[in-house]
Amino acid sequence: MKLELDQTGDYVLEPAFLAVRLSLEVKELQRRMRLGLITSMVECGIDGDEGRKRLTVRNRNSVWRIIVDAGNCIVSEEAFDLRQAPAVADPPHQSHPVAPGGAHQSQFTNRSRE
């Protein structure tokens, strides 16, 4: 699947598409978004992952994470519950490895916008 970008370069996801991945009804997703309870972060790949981006969307303890290639096509996808994931003590805004599909370690850095 290819993701669309808006005129500012932000990813645009259909509410129904995202709601399914966060196990929510569309109206509940939209309500939580208005309240600021749904958060997202985009990280840009570095070194061997140059051109890839990691998009993480979080709803309380539920996390949906994808990696997209330079053409904005999803190349890996995962969903997990933080209550069941092992604790990780990463400092904020530091890049850290992920292993999409277990194939290789990926390196990403946070894309901050001011």
DALIN-V952356 format. One line per field, one symbol per residue. phi: phi as a letter, one per 40 degrees, with the letter a starting at -180 (. if undefined). psi: psi as a letter, one per 20 degrees, with the letter a starting at -180 (. if undefined). burial: + if it has 9 or more other C-alpha atoms within 8 Angstrom, else -. A space follows every 10 residues. Layout:
phi = ???
psi = ???
burial = ???
This chain:
phi = .bccbcccgc cbbcdcccdc cbfbcdccdc cccccgcbba abbccbfcbd gcbbbbbbbf ccbbbbbbcc cgccbaaaba bccbcccbbc ccgccacbbc ggcacbbbbc ccbb
psi = qpqqqaiijq qoppghghgg hjlqqghhgh ghghijipqq ppppqrcijp iqqpppppod ippppqpqah jkppiqpqqr phiiqqppmp qqjpqqqqnp jjgrpqpqqp oqp.
burial = --+-+----- ----+--+++ ++-+++--++ -++---+++- ++++++--+- +++++++++- -++++++++- -+++-++-++ ++-------- -----+--++ ----++++++ ----
